[in-house]
Amino acid sequence: MAIKQPDLTINISNHQSSLQIFKAAASNFISSLSGKMFTFGLGLMLLDETHSAISFGINMIISPIVGLLCLVPIGNLIDTYPHKTVLTGSLTARTLALILFAASINLFTATAKLIPIVLFLIIDAISTTQSAISLSSILSPALGVGLYSLVGFSGFVILEIVATLASFGIMLTMKFHYHATNQFANSQHAPVTSHSQFAKFHSGLNYMRSRTMIKITILLSVILNFLYTAVTIGIPYILKDQLHTGNGPIGVLETGSAIGMLLGSLLLTLLPPTGQKRLFLKLIIPVLILDSQILLLGVLFMTSQAPTGYALLGSFIMGILAFALVILNITFQVYLQQTVPTKLLGRVVATLTTVNSSIMPIGTLMFTLIFQSTTHGGLVLIINGILLLGYTLLLLRPLNQAIHSEQP
């Protein structure tokens, strides 16, 4: 069901292309490194202040809710306006929010710190920018643990403001090229009404309803995201509050995860493109690996280990898990780009992201209660791995049938 796109060529010199790539890489590295460190430091600070398993899950509650509320305008915005305009507005709002956050965070103590944190995360979630997977993902957990001990959370906030401004400055020097006949050309002067907003959104929704493959992957990814929240909020809580390992092993596991993500990205970059060939295997094998690694992670936490043992074995498991996860994500994103018309892609991706993550606030709250009501957090992960494996097996046949039904 591949959609053939018109052959519209933009003439860009090799020098311009190289310069754009360098600027994009530099901007992504700066924003990704500081952003991941900031998120990591935020989680550690909340865990120290509240000793609650929800500390690393606040963002998983806020982002999906904001995404759901902003689904229609954001999806249409990406498909309507030039990307540089969208990025400029997004980064401006985020910079101002960071400055206000830095000025107010120390006015609150203990659980009251959640007030400025939630307000900042709401604004941050509205931002449509996404950081590329890069070396910054590997450096951020290790640097995060060290800087958190050295300068505290206030240092993270200041660093994030400086990094956002630097990334913003680089972005402003970049030249974005557009097709003369693309959808931005006539949208600048078109009046935006609530009717037109919902009409555009509805057209994207109708398209998704016509795609069996998209509906099946939603069924899989919603449950996957729900159960995976236990991993995200559970690892720091189990290691620090149940196994009393301190912050070090948490950073090592996060670093192992980042290395796995980077290796997965590099593998897909180096391998020759195969299009939609063997799509079923490229989707289902990573899911089965992910299921098994969640189970193994639970088994590890149920055994008696020194902090070094948890760190080394856990980082290896997390590396394999993240490797499978990034293969799964990139494979499906490429599939969408190959089969969804460009004029609908922004709305389809925004809708999928929102639907898939909409279950995460419920998962975060539920697993927070579960982890804090048991002293065996590893057992929770074992049960999750088994449930996810069983659910995946149930969807094997429907997924395979959906893929074959949409192949040309």
Wavefront OBJ file of the C-alpha trace (Angstrom):
o trace
v 0.000 0.000 0.000
v 2.977 2.238 -0.577
v 2.201 5.775 -1.660
v 4.409 7.091 -4.425
v 5.470 10.678 -3.802
v 5.975 13.230 -6.594
v 9.572 13.813 -7.645
v 10.242 17.350 -6.408
v 13.934 18.206 -6.246
v 15.593 20.853 -4.103
v 19.058 21.948 -5.199
v 21.432 22.067 -2.228
v 25.203 22.115 -2.595
v 27.409 19.573 -0.811
v 28.844 22.359 1.347
v 25.373 23.530 2.395
v 24.320 19.977 3.126
v 27.429 19.273 5.228
v 27.009 22.516 7.144
v 23.353 21.763 7.856
v 24.199 18.262 9.076
v 26.937 19.620 11.361
v 24.639 22.278 12.823
v 21.822 19.789 13.329
v 24.175 17.299 14.995
v 25.635 19.992 17.273
v 22.218 21.303 18.246
v 20.881 17.795 18.901
v 23.942 16.837 20.947
v 23.732 19.926 23.169
v 19.982 19.757 23.727
v 19.901 15.975 24.125
v 22.830 15.820 26.560
v 21.538 18.593 28.802
v 17.911 17.502 28.504
v 18.585 13.904 29.491
v 20.821 15.029 32.368
v 18.102 17.435 33.505
v 15.444 14.707 33.452
v 17.778 12.318 35.278
v 18.619 14.939 37.925
v 14.943 15.789 38.330
v 14.151 12.146 39.052
v 16.989 11.798 41.566
v 15.980 15.012 43.355
v 12.371 13.898 43.686
v 13.421 10.434 44.870
v 15.625 12.011 47.551
v 12.880 14.447 48.600
v 9.840 12.154 48.511
v 11.164 8.538 48.492
v 8.310 7.759 46.116
v 8.438 5.377 43.163
v 6.614 8.003 41.100
v 9.731 10.218 41.106
v 10.924 8.974 37.714
v 7.379 8.797 36.347
v 6.036 12.351 36.714
v 6.834 13.125 33.091
v 5.022 9.943 31.989
v 1.867 11.314 33.598
v 2.115 14.897 32.348
v 3.271 14.345 28.749
v 0.484 11.970 27.621
v -2.238 14.157 29.174
v -0.883 17.303 27.524
v -0.377 15.351 24.300
v -4.014 14.278 24.348
v -5.271 17.818 24.975
v -3.014 19.279 22.281
v -3.333 16.416 19.800
v -5.416 18.259 17.211
v -3.531 21.590 17.083
v -0.024 20.080 17.280
v -0.644 17.496 14.567
v -2.077 20.177 12.285
v 0.660 22.649 13.226
v 3.434 20.331 12.035
v 1.678 19.745 8.724
v 0.772 23.432 8.205
v 3.650 25.730 9.128
v 7.367 25.795 8.212
v 9.368 23.706 10.657
v 11.748 26.548 11.538
v 8.812 28.684 12.655
v 7.488 25.852 14.802
v 10.911 25.192 16.345
v 11.501 28.878 17.068
v 8.227 29.244 18.938
v 8.766 25.967 20.753
v 12.283 26.758 21.964
v 11.315 30.306 22.966
v 8.495 29.013 25.180
v 10.752 26.339 26.686
v 13.526 28.834 27.487
v 11.126 31.186 29.267
v 9.633 28.255 31.170
v 13.096 27.126 32.301
v 13.966 30.605 33.593
v 10.711 30.807 35.571
v 11.287 27.268 36.841
v 14.807 28.154 38.043
v 13.493 31.243 39.828
v 10.707 29.381 41.642
v 11.902 25.838 42.402
v 13.729 26.721 45.637
v 10.665 28.524 46.991
v 9.094 25.094 47.545
v 10.150 22.175 49.742
v 9.503 18.409 49.856
v 6.407 17.326 47.932
v 5.449 20.976 47.299
v 8.241 21.018 44.693
v 5.821 19.117 42.486
v 3.932 22.388 41.852
v 6.633 24.164 39.773
v 7.788 20.820 38.334
v 4.344 19.928 36.996
v 3.854 23.438 35.563
v 7.218 23.274 33.780
v 6.595 19.758 32.449
v 3.257 20.890 31.006
v 4.980 23.622 28.977
v 7.841 21.292 28.083
v 5.415 18.624 26.858
v 3.736 21.091 24.489
v 7.099 21.567 22.743
v 7.222 19.566 19.498
v 10.984 19.215 19.330
v 12.526 15.737 19.538
v 16.184 15.002 20.302
v 18.129 12.572 18.140
v 19.704 9.484 19.697
v 23.381 10.291 19.933
v 26.508 10.137 22.041
v 24.736 12.444 24.491
v 22.486 9.551 25.541
v 25.543 7.608 26.694
v 27.206 10.508 28.502
v 24.120 11.925 30.226
v 23.501 9.252 32.934
v 27.154 9.026 33.981
v 27.596 12.811 33.981
v 24.218 13.196 35.638
v 25.166 11.177 38.720
v 28.438 13.086 39.131
v 26.948 16.542 38.616
v 24.000 15.802 40.895
v 26.441 15.074 43.728
v 28.657 18.048 42.820
v 26.312 20.960 42.038
v 22.878 19.686 43.066
v 19.656 20.116 41.151
v 20.030 23.903 40.845
v 23.122 23.343 38.725
v 21.099 21.132 36.382
v 18.526 23.883 35.856
v 21.165 26.504 35.029
v 22.932 24.085 32.666
v 19.662 23.328 30.898
v 18.928 27.040 30.365
v 22.401 27.648 28.881
v 22.176 24.541 26.683
v 18.696 25.445 25.414
v 19.892 28.937 24.473
v 22.940 27.492 22.697
v 20.805 24.997 20.782
v 18.345 27.773 19.948
v 21.151 29.948 18.577
v 22.429 27.166 16.331
v 18.918 26.451 15.050
v 18.415 30.115 14.099
v 21.481 29.980 11.824
v 20.121 26.983 9.926
v 18.342 27.361 6.581
v 15.319 25.109 6.141
v 14.529 24.119 2.542
v 10.965 23.455 1.414
v 9.368 22.391 -1.836
v 7.824 25.349 -3.578
v 4.605 23.391 -3.955
v 4.388 21.849 -0.531
v 1.569 22.249 1.933
v 3.159 25.266 3.622
v 2.829 27.453 0.539
v -0.857 28.261 0.827
v -1.320 27.757 4.557
v 0.240 31.017 5.680
v -2.798 33.111 4.807
v -5.519 30.531 5.437
v -7.765 31.370 8.402
v -7.498 28.858 11.239
v -10.842 27.930 12.797
v -11.872 25.204 15.202
v -13.891 23.644 12.383
v -10.905 23.515 10.025
v -8.671 22.208 12.839
v -10.982 19.274 13.578
v -11.677 18.661 9.898
v -7.956 18.228 9.222
v -7.582 16.018 12.287
v -10.595 13.931 11.268
v -9.118 13.256 7.837
v -6.003 11.833 9.495
v -8.139 9.751 11.839
v -10.170 8.333 8.966
v -6.951 7.370 7.203
v -5.730 5.507 10.299
v -9.037 3.642 10.544
v -8.494 2.361 7.016
v -5.090 0.880 7.912
v -5.375 -2.519 9.625
v -1.640 -2.577 10.278
v -1.781 0.680 12.226
v -4.702 -0.555 14.340
v -2.889 -3.798 15.231
v 0.300 -1.979 16.224
v -1.749 0.323 18.456
v -3.135 -2.724 20.262
v 0.410 -3.973 20.830
v 2.090 -0.696 21.728
v -0.587 0.475 24.198
v -0.119 -2.629 26.358
v 3.651 -2.487 25.872
v 3.784 1.124 27.074
v 1.503 0.317 29.995
v 3.669 -2.525 31.291
v 6.943 -0.779 30.425
v 6.158 2.038 32.883
v 7.041 -0.482 35.590
v 10.590 -0.607 34.202
v 10.967 3.163 33.948
v 9.810 4.007 37.453
v 10.753 0.676 39.023
v 14.498 0.507 38.314
v 15.526 3.626 40.276
v 13.133 2.857 43.123
v 14.145 -0.816 43.432
v 17.876 -0.051 43.332
v 17.888 2.942 45.658
v 15.036 2.353 48.109
v 14.713 -1.447 48.160
v 18.234 -2.697 47.425
v 19.985 0.426 48.845
v 22.664 0.596 46.149
v 22.856 4.400 45.938
v 22.779 6.487 42.758
v 25.763 4.893 40.993
v 24.126 1.689 39.675
v 21.129 3.706 38.436
v 23.447 5.765 36.245
v 25.233 2.632 35.003
v 21.951 0.985 33.969
v 20.853 4.171 32.186
v 24.211 4.282 30.404
v 23.836 0.642 29.320
v 20.408 1.493 27.954
v 21.792 4.465 26.018
v 24.592 2.353 24.516
v 22.038 -0.217 23.380
v 19.973 2.513 21.728
v 23.001 3.919 19.941
v 24.123 0.487 18.704
v 20.620 -0.242 17.433
v 20.535 3.050 15.547
v 23.979 2.456 14.050
v 23.035 -1.066 12.966
v 19.997 0.178 11.069
v 22.112 2.925 9.519
v 24.830 0.550 8.323
v 22.570 -2.213 7.037
v 21.314 -1.831 3.451
v 17.661 -0.743 3.284
v 15.261 -3.639 2.758
v 12.024 -1.679 2.536
v 9.053 -3.715 3.785
v 10.700 -7.113 3.235
v 10.463 -9.390 6.281
v 8.559 -6.645 8.128
v 6.834 -9.163 10.409
v 10.145 -10.527 11.698
v 11.672 -7.059 12.020
v 8.789 -6.052 14.270
v 8.043 -9.171 16.280
v 11.600 -10.314 17.115
v 12.475 -7.031 18.924
v 9.193 -7.257 20.867
v 9.949 -10.829 22.014
v 13.486 -9.797 23.024
v 12.094 -6.850 24.953
v 9.608 -9.099 26.781
v 12.335 -11.538 27.818
v 14.692 -8.816 29.043
v 12.037 -7.333 31.333
v 11.623 -10.799 32.836
v 15.409 -11.220 33.236
v 15.699 -7.808 34.864
v 13.163 -8.893 37.459
v 15.078 -12.129 38.071
v 18.285 -10.124 38.617
v 16.649 -7.879 41.216
v 15.315 -10.929 43.046
v 18.839 -12.311 43.519
v 21.381 -11.185 46.090
v 24.120 -9.107 44.455
v 26.663 -6.474 45.402
v 25.912 -3.014 43.937
v 28.558 -3.696 41.284
v 26.778 -6.895 40.274
v 23.446 -5.145 39.875
v 25.153 -2.406 37.877
v 27.079 -4.628 35.453
v 24.469 -7.330 34.866
v 21.650 -4.787 34.845
v 23.370 -2.540 32.322
v 23.896 -5.538 30.006
v 20.208 -6.478 30.194
v 19.117 -2.858 29.727
v 21.470 -2.546 26.748
v 19.823 -5.517 24.996
v 16.366 -4.223 25.919
v 17.077 -0.736 24.559
v 18.707 -2.204 21.434
v 15.500 -4.132 20.678
v 13.319 -1.134 21.506
v 15.100 1.249 19.146
v 15.067 -1.342 16.330
v 11.312 -1.692 16.836
v 10.667 2.060 16.943
v 12.804 2.991 13.953
v 11.496 0.104 11.844
v 7.906 1.182 12.419
v 8.699 4.886 11.895
v 10.345 4.087 8.568
v 7.348 1.955 7.626
v 5.024 4.881 8.352
v 7.131 7.284 6.281
v 7.084 4.850 3.366
v 3.344 4.220 3.402
v 1.634 7.331 4.807
v 1.127 10.349 2.488
v 3.374 13.248 3.489
v 0.425 15.614 3.918
v -1.013 13.288 6.596
v 2.206 12.115 8.249
v 2.344 14.769 10.975
v -1.221 14.115 12.084
v -0.795 10.328 11.932
v 2.428 10.337 13.968
v 1.029 12.813 16.531
v -2.129 10.724 16.928
v -0.202 7.464 17.247
v 2.182 8.958 19.807
v -0.697 10.298 21.883
v -2.777 7.111 21.712
v 0.175 4.870 22.509
v 1.239 6.954 25.512
v -2.249 7.735 26.822
v -2.181 4.648 29.040
v 1.112 5.632 30.699
v -0.346 7.931 33.417
v -2.557 5.059 34.595
v 0.401 2.677 34.486
v 2.602 5.109 36.398
v 0.075 5.602 39.198
v -0.768 1.893 39.403
v 2.845 0.679 39.488
v 3.785 3.394 41.990
v 1.231 1.918 44.398
v 2.374 -1.630 43.625
v 6.098 -0.940 44.133
v 5.499 0.918 47.387
v 3.304 -1.874 48.733
v 5.899 -4.631 48.234
v 9.528 -5.208 49.145
v 10.057 -7.454 46.098
v 10.030 -5.078 43.140
v 11.818 -7.634 41.008
v 8.782 -9.917 41.206
v 6.647 -7.156 39.664
v 8.979 -7.031 36.656
v 8.932 -10.832 36.319
v 5.123 -10.871 36.212
v 5.130 -8.005 33.712
v 7.545 -9.842 31.434
v 5.397 -12.986 31.479
v 2.175 -11.046 30.800
v 3.760 -9.111 27.956
v 5.174 -12.293 26.411
v 1.763 -13.943 26.479
v 0.054 -10.899 24.970
v 2.658 -10.709 22.203
v 2.068 -14.347 21.281
v -1.680 -13.680 21.011
v -1.048 -10.918 18.465
v 1.353 -12.902 16.247
v -1.281 -14.116 13.803
v -3.298 -10.846 13.538
v -0.100 -8.856 12.967
v 1.123 -11.212 10.250
v -2.261 -11.108 8.513
v -2.364 -7.302 8.666
v 1.087 -6.993 7.091
v 0.193 -9.346 4.230
v -3.161 -7.601 3.624
v -1.429 -4.240 3.034
v 1.444 -5.406 0.866
v 1.130 -4.385 -2.824
l 1 2 3 4 5 6 7 8 9 10 11 12 13 14 15 16 17 18 19 20 21 22 23 24 25 26 27 28 29 30 31 32 33 34 35 36 37 38 39 40 41 42 43 44 45 46 47 48 49 50 51 52 53 54 55 56 57 58 59 60 61 62 63 64 65 66 67 68 69 70 71 72 73 74 75 76 77 78 79 80 81 82 83 84 85 86 87 88 89 90 91 92 93 94 95 96 97 98 99 100 101 102 103 104 105 106 107 108 109 110 111 112 113 114 115 116 117 118 119 120 121 122 123 124 125 126 127 128 129 130 131 132 133 134 135 136 137 138 139 140 141 142 143 144 145 146 147 148 149 150 151 152 153 154 155 156 157 158 159 160 161 162 163 164 165 166 167 168 169 170 171 172 173 174 175 176 177 178 179 180 181 182 183 184 185 186 187 188 189 190 191 192 193 194 195 196 197 198 199 200 201 202 203 204 205 206 207 208 209 210 211 212 213 214 215 216 217 218 219 220 221 222 223 224 225 226 227 228 229 230 231 232 233 234 235 236 237 238 239 240 241 242 243 244 245 246 247 248 249 250 251 252 253 254 255 256 257 258 259 260 261 262 263 264 265 266 267 268 269 270 271 272 273 274 275 276 277 278 279 280 281 282 283 284 285 286 287 288 289 290 291 292 293 294 295 296 297 298 299 300 301 302 303 304 305 306 307 308 309 310 311 312 313 314 315 316 317 318 319 320 321 322 323 324 325 326 327 328 329 330 331 332 333 334 335 336 337 338 339 340 341 342 343 344 345 346 347 348 349 350 351 352 353 354 355 356 357 358 359 360 361 362 363 364 365 366 367 368 369 370 371 372 373 374 375 376 377 378 379 380 381 382 383 384 385 386 387 388 389 390 391 392 393 394 395 396 397 398 399 400 401 402 403 404 405 406 407 408
